[in-house]
Amino acid sequence: MPIFKAGFSGQAVRFSPFYENRVLVATAQNFGIIGNGRVHVLDLDPVTGSLLEIRAFDTADGVYDCAWSEVHESLFASAVADGHVKLWDAALPPTSNPVLSFKEHGREVHSVDWNPVRRDSFLTASWDDTVKLWAVDRPASVRTFREHAYCVYSASWSPRHADIFASASGDCTVRVWDVREPVSTLTIPAHEHEILSCDWNKYDQCCLATASIDKSIRVWDIRNIRAPLNRLEGHTFAVRKIKFSPHRMNLLLSCSYDMTVCLWDYQAEDALLARYDQHTEFVGGIDMSVLVEGMLASAGWDELVYVWQHGTDPRL
């Protein structure tokens, strides 16, 4: 299986929505505590089966997240630990990048998510307790969302609605927002501990999942938040990120500080379908390919990036 040694700790990985063989990897020196960052653009060589670096872009601080543009095949955004949000063009050399750089967040930018419906906009979430909305043709953020009482670790657009997103925070809540409204439209006290990630089901506009340092994943119907639809328990440390499948309504991928990647069927009684233990340090990033069903990727603090087909051993 394709494996790439990044040199810095892996924080995030994203499959391209345009090329089935391309992935984007965000990394940070010294586990993101202090030091530089780098974003890698990698291609899977169909002949050798290896991951080849096409471009690498350096930053003055660690990169915590990255997201491909939904409208331009070579454009992507990165979330940087020094508060910067940077836009890059993978078709241009490092000397011509970044093509845009914004500095509005007061602390680390931890998450970036591109709008899959209104494709000229994206979100960033920060440890300054805010979420910001950006448009690629604007010199500054369009709006700042300020209701969270602690770090916002993740913001995720609805895959069905151009104006709706969810944000996950260390204040133990997930909020649902409509950018046309002055305040959030729903607050879910989803866990009793910090929430690190959230994601929307791609086939059910009312289904939202949350992941926490309490080691659990909870799946919610936002029309009735008195109790979760399901609780997924199997990780032994904090759950770092979650991703719903773009191909199957019932599938959910997760990664954890327990150094594993898990695939779940949240509707099944025995929900855990597979546990992958290829990493030897915390797993920082996961993704599921939109273009190739069953194709998974992970990036870890062991500096390794894996791309593999579900049901196979990522190390082979």
Secondary structure as UniProt FT lines:
FT   STRAND          3..5
FT   STRAND          9..15
FT   TURN            20..21
FT   STRAND          22..28
FT   HELIX           29..32
FT   STRAND          37..44
FT   TURN            46..48
FT   STRAND          51..59
FT   STRAND          63..68
FT   TURN            73..74
FT   STRAND          75..80
FT   TURN            81..82
FT   STRAND          84..89
FT   TURN            90..91
FT   HELIX           94..96
FT   STRAND          100..103
FT   STRAND          109..114
FT   TURN            119..120
FT   STRAND          121..126
FT   TURN            127..128
FT   STRAND          131..135
FT   TURN            136..137
FT   STRAND          143..145
FT   STRAND          152..157
FT   TURN            162..163
FT   STRAND          164..169
FT   TURN            170..171
FT   STRAND          174..178
FT   TURN            179..180
FT   STRAND          186..188
FT   STRAND          195..200
FT   TURN            205..206
FT   STRAND          207..212
FT   TURN            213..214
FT   STRAND          216..221
FT   TURN            222..223
FT   STRAND          230..233
FT   STRAND          239..244
FT   TURN            249..250
FT   STRAND          251..256
FT   TURN            257..258
FT   STRAND          261..265
FT   TURN            266..267
FT   STRAND          272..276
FT   STRAND          283..288
FT   TURN            293..294
FT   STRAND          295..300
FT   TURN            301..302
FT   STRAND          304..309
FT   TURN            310..311
FT   TURN            314..315
//
